[in-house]
Amino acid sequence: MSDVRPRLLGEWVCLGLLAASPAHGFAVAARLAPTGDIGRVWSISRPLTYRAIDQLVTRGLVEQVGTEPGRAGGPRSVMAPTAVGRAV
């Protein structure tokens, strides 16, 4: 199981936020922005947030569980932890 554990702090934070409540990457990034509720304490850029989520998907810790319409584009993928992601 050690090879699926998140390696970076951003990955741990994204996994924790998604475990608390499934969300799309834009919503996670908004919470981690300097003006977000988490970002006021510890922030990460939007590109790094999406990269962390992509890494969690690659490791099988997070998966798409639905979609929501985007405001100015295509649908947004709602992500949530897998069983392995919850165990980690």
Helices and strands as residue ranges (DSSP letters): G 2-4, H 9-20, E 23-24, H 25-32, H 46-58, E 62-68, E 76-81, H 83-87
